[in-house]
Amino acid sequence: MSKLICATLIATALLLPSASDHSPAIAGTCASKCGKSPIQFSPGQRIQVNVVNRTPRVLIIQKPSSTNPIPLQPGQELQINQGDGTEPNISLLFWDDTGLPLKANIAKLNFATLGVELRPNWFAPGDRAIYILDDGRVDVL
C-alpha cells in the first residue's frame, strides 16, 4: 500500500508543474492597438482634394508640373482635382514662406474626396507634401 501511495505522490508531483505552465490563450482584436487604418482610394480613381489653411499665415500650395504656386490665405479652402487614371503618383506640395513647420491632417471625406487641413506644427521639419500613389494609398511626407 505504501508503494501505491508513493507512486501516486510521485506521479502527482511530476504532473502538477507541467499543468501550471500552461496559461489560457487570450483572444482579442487589434482595434485598440493597431492605430488608424491608412487612407486609400481605388487605383486610377479621380480624386478631389480639399485643402484648408488653418494657420494664421499665408501658405503656398503647388501641384508639381501642373500648377504654379497658389497662395492660400488663412481660413481659405482650395479644391484641386487629382488624377484621371493616366497621372501616376500624384503629389501636392505645401509650405510656409516664413519657413515655419506645418502639420497635415488628412481624412477621407467621402468616396472620392480627400480632406487636408494644414495646421501649425511645433516640431521641425513638419509635413511638406501629400503623395497619392498609383495603388490609391495616401502618404503624408
Contacts in CASP RR format, 6 or more apart in sequence:
PFRMAT RR
TARGET T0000
AUTHOR 0000-0000-0000
METHOD contacts of the structure
MODEL  1
MSKLICATLIATALLLPSASDHSPAIAGTCASKCGKSPIQFSPGQRIQVN
VVNRTPRVLIIQKPSSTNPIPLQPGQELQINQGDGTEPNISLLFWDDTGL
PLKANIAKLNFATLGVELRPNWFAPGDRAIYILDDGRVDVL
38 137 0 8 1.000
38 138 0 8 1.000
39 106 0 8 1.000
39 107 0 8 1.000
39 108 0 8 1.000
39 114 0 8 1.000
39 137 0 8 1.000
39 138 0 8 1.000
40 135 0 8 1.000
40 136 0 8 1.000
40 137 0 8 1.000
40 138 0 8 1.000
41 47 0 8 1.000
41 108 0 8 1.000
41 112 0 8 1.000
41 114 0 8 1.000
41 132 0 8 1.000
41 136 0 8 1.000
41 138 0 8 1.000
42 136 0 8 1.000
43 134 0 8 1.000
43 135 0 8 1.000
43 136 0 8 1.000
44 83 0 8 1.000
44 84 0 8 1.000
44 85 0 8 1.000
44 134 0 8 1.000
44 136 0 8 1.000
45 85 0 8 1.000
45 112 0 8 1.000
45 136 0 8 1.000
46 81 0 8 1.000
46 82 0 8 1.000
46 83 0 8 1.000
46 84 0 8 1.000
46 85 0 8 1.000
46 112 0 8 1.000
47 81 0 8 1.000
47 82 0 8 1.000
47 83 0 8 1.000
47 90 0 8 1.000
47 112 0 8 1.000
47 113 0 8 1.000
47 114 0 8 1.000
47 132 0 8 1.000
48 79 0 8 1.000
48 80 0 8 1.000
48 81 0 8 1.000
48 82 0 8 1.000
48 112 0 8 1.000
48 113 0 8 1.000
48 114 0 8 1.000
49 79 0 8 1.000
49 80 0 8 1.000
49 81 0 8 1.000
49 82 0 8 1.000
49 92 0 8 1.000
49 113 0 8 1.000
49 114 0 8 1.000
49 115 0 8 1.000
49 116 0 8 1.000
49 130 0 8 1.000
50 77 0 8 1.000
50 78 0 8 1.000
50 79 0 8 1.000
50 109 0 8 1.000
50 113 0 8 1.000
50 114 0 8 1.000
50 115 0 8 1.000
50 116 0 8 1.000
51 61 0 8 1.000
51 72 0 8 1.000
51 77 0 8 1.000
51 78 0 8 1.000
51 79 0 8 1.000
51 80 0 8 1.000
51 92 0 8 1.000
51 94 0 8 1.000
51 115 0 8 1.000
51 116 0 8 1.000
51 118 0 8 1.000
52 75 0 8 1.000
52 76 0 8 1.000
52 77 0 8 1.000
52 78 0 8 1.000
52 115 0 8 1.000
52 116 0 8 1.000
52 117 0 8 1.000
52 118 0 8 1.000
53 59 0 8 1.000
53 72 0 8 1.000
53 73 0 8 1.000
53 74 0 8 1.000
53 75 0 8 1.000
53 76 0 8 1.000
53 77 0 8 1.000
53 118 0 8 1.000
54 74 0 8 1.000
54 75 0 8 1.000
54 117 0 8 1.000
54 118 0 8 1.000
54 119 0 8 1.000
55 74 0 8 1.000
55 96 0 8 1.000
55 102 0 8 1.000
55 118 0 8 1.000
55 119 0 8 1.000
55 120 0 8 1.000
56 74 0 8 1.000
56 120 0 8 1.000
57 74 0 8 1.000
57 96 0 8 1.000
57 97 0 8 1.000
57 98 0 8 1.000
57 100 0 8 1.000
58 71 0 8 1.000
58 72 0 8 1.000
58 73 0 8 1.000
58 74 0 8 1.000
58 97 0 8 1.000
59 71 0 8 1.000
59 72 0 8 1.000
59 94 0 8 1.000
59 95 0 8 1.000
59 96 0 8 1.000
59 102 0 8 1.000
59 118 0 8 1.000
60 69 0 8 1.000
60 70 0 8 1.000
60 71 0 8 1.000
60 72 0 8 1.000
60 94 0 8 1.000
60 95 0 8 1.000
60 96 0 8 1.000
60 97 0 8 1.000
61 69 0 8 1.000
61 70 0 8 1.000
61 72 0 8 1.000
61 78 0 8 1.000
61 80 0 8 1.000
61 92 0 8 1.000
61 93 0 8 1.000
61 94 0 8 1.000
62 68 0 8 1.000
62 69 0 8 1.000
62 70 0 8 1.000
62 92 0 8 1.000
62 93 0 8 1.000
62 94 0 8 1.000
63 80 0 8 1.000
63 82 0 8 1.000
63 90 0 8 1.000
63 91 0 8 1.000
63 92 0 8 1.000
63 93 0 8 1.000
64 91 0 8 1.000
64 93 0 8 1.000
67 80 0 8 1.000
70 78 0 8 1.000
72 78 0 8 1.000
72 94 0 8 1.000
72 118 0 8 1.000
80 92 0 8 1.000
82 90 0 8 1.000
82 92 0 8 1.000
82 114 0 8 1.000
82 132 0 8 1.000
83 90 0 8 1.000
83 132 0 8 1.000
88 134 0 8 1.000
89 131 0 8 1.000
89 132 0 8 1.000
89 133 0 8 1.000
89 134 0 8 1.000
90 131 0 8 1.000
90 132 0 8 1.000
91 129 0 8 1.000
91 130 0 8 1.000
91 131 0 8 1.000
91 132 0 8 1.000
92 116 0 8 1.000
92 129 0 8 1.000
92 130 0 8 1.000
92 132 0 8 1.000
93 128 0 8 1.000
93 129 0 8 1.000
94 102 0 8 1.000
94 104 0 8 1.000
94 118 0 8 1.000
94 127 0 8 1.000
94 128 0 8 1.000
94 129 0 8 1.000
94 130 0 8 1.000
95 102 0 8 1.000
95 128 0 8 1.000
96 102 0 8 1.000
100 120 0 8 1.000
100 121 0 8 1.000
101 120 0 8 1.000
101 121 0 8 1.000
101 122 0 8 1.000
101 123 0 8 1.000
101 124 0 8 1.000
101 125 0 8 1.000
101 126 0 8 1.000
101 127 0 8 1.000
102 118 0 8 1.000
102 119 0 8 1.000
102 120 0 8 1.000
102 121 0 8 1.000
102 126 0 8 1.000
102 127 0 8 1.000
102 128 0 8 1.000
103 118 0 8 1.000
103 119 0 8 1.000
103 120 0 8 1.000
103 121 0 8 1.000
103 126 0 8 1.000
103 127 0 8 1.000
104 116 0 8 1.000
104 117 0 8 1.000
104 118 0 8 1.000
104 119 0 8 1.000
104 127 0 8 1.000
104 130 0 8 1.000
104 140 0 8 1.000
105 116 0 8 1.000
105 117 0 8 1.000
105 119 0 8 1.000
106 114 0 8 1.000
106 115 0 8 1.000
106 116 0 8 1.000
106 117 0 8 1.000
106 130 0 8 1.000
106 138 0 8 1.000
106 140 0 8 1.000
107 114 0 8 1.000
107 115 0 8 1.000
107 117 0 8 1.000
108 114 0 8 1.000
108 115 0 8 1.000
109 115 0 8 1.000
114 130 0 8 1.000
114 132 0 8 1.000
114 138 0 8 1.000
116 130 0 8 1.000
121 127 0 8 1.000
127 140 0 8 1.000
127 141 0 8 1.000
128 141 0 8 1.000
129 140 0 8 1.000
129 141 0 8 1.000
130 138 0 8 1.000
130 139 0 8 1.000
130 140 0 8 1.000
130 141 0 8 1.000
131 138 0 8 1.000
131 139 0 8 1.000
131 140 0 8 1.000
131 141 0 8 1.000
132 138 0 8 1.000
132 139 0 8 1.000
133 139 0 8 1.000
END
